Amino acid sequence: MSVKRQVTRGCVESVLRQYEMRSSLLDAVPYGSGHINDTLALRVDQAGSPLRYILQRINGQIFRDPPAVMENITRVTRHIAKQWEGHPDATRRTLTIVPTLEGAAFARDERGDCWRLYLFIEDARTYDIIDSPARAQAAAQAFGFFMRQLATLPAAELHETIPNFHNTPARLAALKRAIQEDRSGRAASARAEIEFLLSREEDAHRLLGLHHAGRLPLRVTHNDCKLNNVMIDDATGEGICVIDLDTVMPGLALYDFGDMVRTATSPAAEDEKELSRVQMQLPMFEALLTGFLAGAGSMLTSEEVAQLPFAGKVITMETGIRFLTDFLDGDPYFRIARPEHNLDRCRTQRRLVQSIEEQESAMHGALDRAVGKMSNMVAS
């Protein structure tokens, strides 16, 4: 289970001594809504001018090899930065790692924890609630463009920072093991959810099956495409920078799009108990399609495009599998606020899968419209 710890000013100042700041710390305040790493916005006095940075402690309980995480982030951000060289907005288009005095991408504190320092991206923000198709489209376009910028970076050069993170068959195998062992005696209370997920085993194998058949290419993917991982420009509303790069690693483009569908198309919370509120909203789905296709451009293959409506279903199903596995194992991974919290989360994912299945034909119609718009734009 992910556990954050309190970060003191003394700890921050100790870490900053490993950087060539030549400035005094004015304040350090918690920043953002992430649940994994400790994130602080720093304000420093540099020759009389206040400057801001982002300082993060990498959660070593989740990311067991922080140097590998930072090696991935360094490769990805440098690759993107080269494409923006000379542009006046270059430092706002990708995260900029501030190196330590020794030229490293991260520093270690007295406990051995790893910290990284980024330039603060001004005049842009993230949104925890994406309540309009326009904003969803902007964020999806940023994710698509992020993937396009990394198309020339060989995916095999990156580390797999969380092994089998989106390996749906492996997640299903773990669920079957949890059902058989029933460590907490909970399987009987989750019979309907177990039957629902096991009945879709063929779906769990589709994407990796297509990949192994050579029909879906391996790409550099973000793997945590919540829309609040995109910074939206205050003035233009454009998605200008993709953040939270800890899970960037080799994967399938459909993992990223599927995660967007799972997290952005339903107005209900991830643990909503009133399941009638869980609904895949077609206008939000169409906005995601339009944005992602515009950002990715011609990079996507015809097979990748054809599987976009299915991607949301399988990633939602996979997340439900993870919640149910954790529930059956006694909740060792996901933080809970009540005894059946993970079961509630699983039921929400189950209902969203059902909503996606109910609208499958309409989703393919939305895809046809989005592809048609792209074709018309290219022709004109």
Rosetta blueprint (number, residue, H / E / L):
1 M L
2 S L
3 V L
4 K L
5 R L
6 Q L
7 V L
8 T L
9 R H
10 G H
11 C H
12 V H
13 E H
14 S H
15 V H
16 L H
17 R L
18 Q L
19 Y L
20 E L
21 M L
22 R L
23 S L
24 S E
25 L E
26 L E
27 D E
28 A E
29 V E
30 P E
31 Y L
32 G L
33 S L
34 G L
35 H L
36 I L
37 N L
38 D E
39 T E
40 L E
41 A E
42 L E
43 R E
44 V E
45 D E
46 Q E
47 A L
48 G L
49 S E
50 P E
51 L E
52 R E
53 Y E
54 I E
55 L E
56 Q E
57 R E
58 I L
59 N L
60 G L
61 Q L
62 I L
63 F L
64 R L
65 D L
66 P H
67 P H
68 A H
69 V H
70 M H
71 E H
72 N H
73 I H
74 T H
75 R H
76 V H
77 T H
78 R H
79 H H
80 I H
81 A H
82 K H
83 Q H
84 W L
85 E L
86 G L
87 H L
88 P L
89 D L
90 A H
91 T H
92 R H
93 R L
94 T L
95 L L
96 T L
97 I E
98 V L
99 P L
100 T L
101 L L
102 E L
103 G L
104 A L
105 A L
106 F L
107 A E
108 R E
109 D L
110 E L
111 R L
112 G L
113 D L
114 C E
115 W E
116 R E
117 L E
118 Y E
119 L E
120 F L
121 I L
122 E L
123 D L
124 A E
125 R E
126 T L
127 Y L
128 D L
129 I L
130 I L
131 D L
132 S L
133 P H
134 A H
135 R H
136 A H
137 Q H
138 A H
139 A H
140 A H
141 Q H
142 A H
143 F H
144 G H
145 F H
146 F H
147 M H
148 R H
149 Q H
150 L L
151 A L
152 T L
153 L L
154 P L
155 A H
156 A H
157 E H
158 L L
159 H L
160 E L
161 T L
162 I L
163 P L
164 N L
165 F L
166 H L
167 N L
168 T H
169 P H
170 A H
171 R H
172 L H
173 A H
174 A H
175 L H
176 K H
177 R H
178 A H
179 I H
180 Q H
181 E H
182 D L
183 R L
184 S L
185 G L
186 R L
187 A H
188 A H
189 S H
190 A H
191 R H
192 A H
193 E H
194 I H
195 E H
196 F H
197 L H
198 L H
199 S L
200 R L
201 E H
202 E H
203 D H
204 A H
205 H H
206 R H
207 L H
208 L H
209 G H
210 L H
211 H H
212 H H
213 A L
214 G L
215 R L
216 L L
217 P L
218 L L
219 R E
220 V E
221 T E
222 H L
223 N L
224 D L
225 C L
226 K L
227 L H
228 N H
229 N H
230 V E
231 M E
232 I E
233 D E
234 D L
235 A L
236 T L
237 G L
238 E L
239 G E
240 I E
241 C E
242 V E
243 I L
244 D L
245 L L
246 D L
247 T L
248 V L
249 M E
250 P E
251 G E
252 L L
253 A H
254 L H
255 Y H
256 D H
257 F H
258 G H
259 D H
260 M H
261 V H
262 R H
263 T H
264 A H
265 T L
266 S L
267 P L
268 A L
269 A L
270 E L
271 D L
272 E L
273 K L
274 E L
275 L H
276 S H
277 R H
278 V L
279 Q L
280 M L
281 Q L
282 L H
283 P H
284 M H
285 F H
286 E H
287 A H
288 L H
289 L H
290 T H
291 G H
292 F H
293 L H
294 A H
295 G H
296 A H
297 G H
298 S H
299 M H
300 L L
301 T L
302 S H
303 E H
304 E H
305 V H
306 A H
307 Q L
308 L H
309 P H
310 F H
311 A H
312 G H
313 K H
314 V H
315 I H
316 T H
317 M H
318 E H
319 T H
320 G H
321 I H
322 R H
323 F H
324 L H
325 T H
326 D H
327 F H
328 L H
329 D L
330 G L
331 D L
332 P L
333 Y L
334 F L
335 R L
336 I L
337 A L
338 R L
339 P L
340 E L
341 H H
342 N H
343 L H
344 D H
345 R H
346 C H
347 R H
348 T H
349 Q H
350 R H
351 R H
352 L H
353 V H
354 Q H
355 S H
356 I H
357 E H
358 E H
359 Q L
360 E H
361 S H
362 A H
363 M H
364 H H
365 G H
366 A H
367 L H
368 D H
369 R H
370 A H
371 V H
372 G H
373 K H
374 M H
375 S H
376 N H
377 M H
378 V H
379 A H
380 S L
